[in-house]
Amino acid sequence: MIIITLSRIFHRCMDYFRFRSSSSGGRSTASETDHHHHQLIPRISRKYRSLSFDSGLRLIASLSNNHQRIESPTRLVMSSSVSNSDRKIVTGSAGYILEDVPHFTDDFPDCPTYPNPLQDNAAYSVVKQYFVDDDDTVPQKIVVHPDSPRGTHFRRAGPRQRVYFESDDVLACIVTCGGLCPGLNTVIREIVCGLSYMYGVKRILGIDGGYRGFYARNTIHLDTNTVNDIHRSGGTILGTSRGGHDTTKIVDSIQDRGINQVYIIGGDGSQKGAAAIFEEIRRRKLKVAVAGIPKTIDNDIPIIDRSFGFDTAVEEAQRAINAAHVEATSFENGIGLVKLMGRYSGFIAMYATLASRDVDCCLIPESPFFLEGPGGLFEFISKRLKESGHMVIVIAEGAGQDLLAESIEESKTLKDASGNKLLQDVGLWISQRIKDHFAKKMTLNLKYIDPTYMIRAVPSNASDNVCCTLLAQSAVHGVMAGYNGFTVGLVNGRHTYIPFYRITEKQNKVVTTDRMWARLLSSTNQPSFMKHDDIDSNQLVGEPGTMKW
């Protein structure tokens, strides 16, 4: 059951009464107010412990002889809660569901709180309301019908009035895991600057070389001078690696070093590792916060609008497509073939194609295709070359893997250190198949371009830099406010705290029955290459991909 603990209600109520006392001419001192309201605690029955903050606030106020009524905006009163050992679910009226994240007070009810240093921060002095209300939530779906239930919500990210760490007591660490992605250095920089400038934290460590760096390497001291210019470079100054996750060793290292804030930047596999670390920390009853910042260049993490680095990847992919177009148009029957990232999700290929306007055919993992026969790829290539004399094809790395069944039979079960299935190079394979098919029919000039590692290694563009900044700051605010075991992400334009299990339970994929894929087909004028039996029945009734542009 979710417990909006009495201590949190009490401290917020204390702030209110102190404000009322000071604004009414100082009729009572802070100590008198503290004494008076500490006497209220025994008078509150256990049955009220599941109340929302506002309900608890009204309850304490009603018990006070001095204050009979508190005016506050009308908000939802959480009516009931459902939970299992791993999930915090709150339900409300009209089908409202809050998938909440853990909080320190779940395990440490008497955890002390402190005023947020931001209230004295000059940068925030001009902001009218810089603290987020505890009851603010963000809906997962914003397109509804008049009779639709309110649906699933996530806790809104941002600074709270009370924090659960004193600045001098914080020892934070940052780790980057998995493959490279534009924006990693920007996220590192903004976590360090957010902790330092907003909360006065002085002790910040970088974990060298991914998860194994916790127990196999030395740490790197980070401060604002160290990270000042790192956003101008690609990659990660901390180093990264795949695999190396040993939960026991990692938590042992965290405990031995006295680390109490852990920021993990990585994709879905790394977030699963973060969830395991959080559960072990919780099992040991350590007051250590674990926060994830989702990193996937493929944009295959569910729930969130997009992941950082995606915009940069689409922009950089244009260079490869432009080069392929130049090559194709410069030769008779020229074909430019570009392979882009997208192991399981074809978002980069789809958006790069839509942005380019020069692509004639886009192939992604979610849309099966076949080569020979009526309606096949070879027939479409022949038709397009006869019409235009040239052609540009974009293919995601995970597309057509079923067609390589014979050549990958031996490696079907092979995986990399992160647990991802090893893929054959579909670009090289399909290039050769196209050449072989047309060898006796016409002279082809096919140029194959694979910009994968060039795209991964570039620094983030302006849009992604802003995205990285907001994600990093939201993670810092959440940890300081006592939230734990969460991933920060943009949901319908608002930053939220999302439980780990929602991020790792499935992958975000292009829905080929959605309007965005139809827009691509109308742009390239390509056939769908799909037979009726190829259409996944789940796609007909499932949710569209989270990209909303």
C-alpha positions, 0 to 999 in steps of 0.5 A: 500500500502507498503510504504518503507518510505523516512526516512529509505531511507534517513538515509541509504543514509546519511550513504553512503554520510558520508562514501564517505565524510570521505573516500575522505579526509573529504572535508565536515563535517557530519553537512554539509552533513546533511544540504545538504541532508535535502534540498533534501527531498522537491524535491522528489515527492510523487509518489516516495514513493513506491520505493524499498530501492535501487530505492530510494537510486539511486533517492536521489543520482541522485538529488545530485550535488556531487554524480551522481551514486552509484554502488550497486549489482543488486537487484530486484526493487519492481514494485508494491504492493497489500494490504488489512488492514491486509497484506503487499504484494509486487510483483515483476518481474517473479512472485515474491511475498514478504509477508512482516511484519509490520514495525514501519515506517508504523505507525510512518513515522518520527520514529528516528533511531540509529546506530546498537550497533553491529558495535562496538561489538567485537564478530562481528568484525571478521564477514565480513558482519554482517548486513543483506540487507533490500532487502534480502528475502527467498523463500518459495519453492526452488524446481522449474521448469524452467518456474516456477514463483519465488513465495512467499518470506519472509523477511530475519532475522538478524541485520540491520544497523539502529535500532529503539530503544536506549538501555536505553529506552528498557523495554522488556518482555518475556512470555511463553504460552501453554504446555511445550516443550523442549527448552523453557528455552533456548529461554528465556536465549538467548533472555535475553543474546541477548538483553543484550550482543548485544544491551546493554539492561538492563531492561528485565521482565519475565511474570509469568504464561502465558498470565494471568500473564500480569494482575494477577501476578507480573513480574520477573526481568531477567538478564544474571545472572538469566538465566545463567544455566536455559537451563540445566533444562526442563520446563520454569522458567517463568511458563506457562498456557493455556488460560487466554488471555484477549487482553484489559487487557494484552495491558493495562498492557503493556501500564501501565508498559511502556513495548515497546518490547514483546516476546511471546513464544508459539504454534499456539494458542499463536501466534493467541493471539500475533496477537490480542495483536499486532492489539490492540497495533497498534489500540492504536498507541503505539510504542511497538514491538510484536514478536513471537517465535513458540513453538510446540512439534508436529511440526504442525506450517506451513511454517517453516522447524521445530519448536524447541523441535521437535528433542528432542521429537523424540530422547526421544521417542526412549527410550519409543520405545526401552523399548516397543521393549524389553518388546515385544521380552521378551514374547511370542506374545508380543506387545509393544504399545507406544503412542506419542504426535501428536494431529492433526499432526503425525510428532513425531510418523513418525520420531520416527518410522523411527529413531527406526527401531524396529517399526512394525506399525505406526498410525497417525491422517492423515492416517485413519485406521480400525480394523476388516476385510481384510486389517484391523489392527487386521489382520496385528497384527495376521500376524506379530505375526505369522511371528515374535512372537512379535510386536511394535506399535506406535500411535499418540494421535490424531490417530483413534479418529473417531473410538472412536465416540461412547465414545466421542459423549458427549465430541466432543465439549469440549475443553481445555483452549487453545481451543484444542479439548479434546481427548480420550486416544486412547492408552488405548482404542486400547490396550483394543480392541486388548486384547478383539479381541485376547482373545479367539484366542491366549495369548497376552502380551501387554504392554502400554507405554505413555511417553508424559509428560516425553518427554515434561519435558526434557531439549532440546538436542544439536541440539534444543539448537542451534535452540533455540539460532538462533530463539531468536537472530533473534527475537531480531534483528528483533524487534530492527530493527523496524519490528513488528507483526511477528513470526520468523522461519526457512524457507529452512534453513534461518531464516525469519520474517513471518506475524502472519496470515501465521502461524495461518491460518492452521496447518502443517500435514503429507501428506500421499501421500508424499515420506516421508510417503512412506518411513515409510511404506516401513520401517515398511512393514505395509499396508496403512490401507487406502481405496481409499475413505479415501485419501484426495483429497487435499493431491493429489494436496497439498503441502508436509509437511514442514519437508524436511529431 
